[in-house]
Amino acid sequence: MSRRASASTMPLMFVAATALSAQKTPADLDALVGRVVAEQHVVGASVLVAKDGKILLHRGYGLADLGLDVPTKDESVYHIVGPMLPFTGVAVMQLVDGGKIKLDDDISKYIPEFPMQGRHVTIRQLLDHTSGIVDYHYLGDPIEATSRQPKALDEVMALYAGKKWVNEPGAKWDWSISGFQLLVSIVERVSGQSFADYAKKNLFEPAGLEHTTYCDDYVLTRGLSHAYRRYGDGYVPANENDMAYNADLRICSTAGDLYKLWSALSNGKLLRAESFVAMQTPKGAAAQMNATDPRAQYGLALTINHEDDHRRFGQHGSLMGYSGSLYDFPNDHLVVVVLSNTEGQNAYAITRALSRQILSLAPLPAGPAPAGQRALDDIAVTAAERKQLDGTFVLAPDRVGADLHDSYAQYRKTIRVFDENGRLMIQTLGDGPERLLKQKDGTFARRSAPRAAVTITVSNGNATSLKIASASLPLSGKRVGAGDPATFHAQLR
């Protein structure tokens, strides 16, 4: 097993081992995390498990920096994706506690410039994802083509303002990170502070945090783990910029600090007890997140679900090459915090595996084994073929499955195919170009996604359409012009 998938050489921090049975010792939990880290292809992760207010496991696994071979520590620093969003909700609820806003206020009272298109949306509906506002990070080009470009808050809003609404307000639950961007603006306008200053004064300092900072392009964040994504059988840096997204995704922290922050919330240091209960109480359309799991619910900035009959609430997520998960099992007095520096919902997978072992639940069924690297052909492409295949293509989903959010119906991705000094290349708007490899069956492939076959239709000597047969989101679309830079970049305007 490679070092990147094994436990680091950092000493284990085990406390209160007697709180677990002989079958669930800290060493057993440590071995379980090491196995799941390897199975999930995680470069590095920090894990904290607390039971009855005592820390059972607090350790780093794998590497914080692949290039420098730096081991992950228990308190390595990560961009917090997922677990920070409930604390945006806490910031809003603090303003409610202070009588400065009301949950049923119309958001146009605070953000009059946002185009409501004749609709009325409340602060509560932003918090519980029933606003019907499209999620900007599922739109494709608007964010994917600019994910390395820093933005002001109004530039983030411009990514989705004026787009089609996915549902009428209050009619259906559907995740929308756009709501959090609007909530950040409301917090700033009502408090008169930047979100960074507000969070520091009203969240981080009261909780006694030591390693949590606002980490934008103007800050040197010490101890920050580098972010990675899979590329074939290896890893490459994930180069998205946190300033391309809303301000509450510009927070860096550690597993230990997140546990302190959550403990401060649970112990009433940040909110009135009644307000924290309200956050855990789903209402209306948020009482059922999807038809396949009737117990999956959403409160106010909190996901509510179960491991078998054990209720849990918290949040998980992945973006910018990071993954995070924080879940509290209130009836079991169990909290699990997992942070990783690898793209994908791996932190959530580690959380579930740990919590189920601690709660004496059967392990989850093994999912499909990760697909290995597909052996790709590289058949020569003639100059005449390269000329035929040239073009800029705008792709849309062939279908939006029930497992995808409604915002994906508006997803668009621009791709160009072009000749670069005798090489057939493919490029997604906002990304670097790579070789397009011709296969024996007439399709094409990319090393970044070897199993997603690329098919280009040619008619009368010119490309007319392109299709990417991705298992998760198959895309297809017509040629809109030549593959030159002007045509390619014009699609974002």
HELIX and SHEET records of a PDB file:
HELIX    1   1 ARG A    3  ALA A    5  5                                   3    
HELIX    2   2 ALA A   17  ALA A   19  5                                   3    
HELIX    3   3 ALA A   22  LYS A   24  5                                   3    
HELIX    4   4 PRO A   26  GLU A   39  1                                  14    
HELIX    5   5 LEU A   85  ASP A   97  1                                  13    
HELIX    6   6 ILE A  107  LYS A  109  5                                   3    
HELIX    7   7 ILE A  123  LEU A  127  1                                   5    
HELIX    8   8 TYR A  136  TYR A  138  5                                   3    
HELIX    9   9 ASP A  141  GLU A  144  1                                   4    
HELIX   10  10 LEU A  153  ALA A  158  1                                   6    
HELIX   11  11 SER A  178  SER A  191  1                                  14    
HELIX   12  12 PHE A  195  ALA A  199  1                                   5    
HELIX   13  13 LYS A  200  PHE A  204  3                                   5    
HELIX   14  14 GLU A  205  ALA A  207  1                                   3    
HELIX   15  15 ASP A  242  ALA A  244  5                                   3    
HELIX   16  16 ALA A  247  LEU A  249  5                                   3    
HELIX   17  17 ALA A  255  SER A  266  1                                  12    
HELIX   18  18 ALA A  273  MET A  279  1                                   7    
HELIX   19  19 GLY A  284  ALA A  287  5                                   4    
HELIX   20  20 PRO A  330  ASP A  332  5                                   3    
HELIX   21  21 ASN A  346  ILE A  358  1                                  13    
HELIX   22  22 ALA A  383  LEU A  389  1                                   7    
HELIX   23  23 ASP A  406  GLN A  410  5                                   5    
HELIX   24  24 PRO A  485  ALA A  490  1                                   6    
SHEET    1   A 8 VAL A  70  PRO A  71  0                                        
SHEET    2   A 8 LYS A  54  ASP A  65 -1                                        
SHEET    3   A 8 GLY A  44  LYS A  51 -1                                        
SHEET    4   A 8 LEU A 334  SER A 340 -1                                        
SHEET    5   A 8 TYR A 322  PHE A 329 -1                                        
SHEET    6   A 8 HIS A 310  LEU A 319 -1                                        
SHEET    7   A 8 THR A 303  GLU A 307 -1                                        
SHEET    8   A 8 GLN A 297  TYR A 298 -1                                        
SHEET    1   B 3 TYR A  78  HIS A  79  0                                        
SHEET    2   B 3 ILE A 251  SER A 253 -1                                        
SHEET    3   B 3 THR A 213  TYR A 214 -1                                        
SHEET    1   C 2 TYR A 228  TYR A 231  0                                        
SHEET    2   C 2 GLY A 234  PRO A 237 -1                                        
SHEET    1   D 9 GLU A 434  ARG A 435  0                                        
SHEET    2   D 9 ARG A 423  THR A 428 -1                                        
SHEET    3   D 9 LYS A 413  GLU A 420 -1                                        
SHEET    4   D 9 GLY A 391  PRO A 397 -1                                        
SHEET    5   D 9 LEU A 475  GLY A 481 -1                                        
SHEET    6   D 9 ASN A 462  ALA A 469 -1                                        
SHEET    7   D 9 ALA A 449  SER A 459 -1                                        
SHEET    8   D 9 PHE A 444  ARG A 446 -1                                        
SHEET    9   D 9 LEU A 437  LYS A 438 -1                                        
END                                                                             
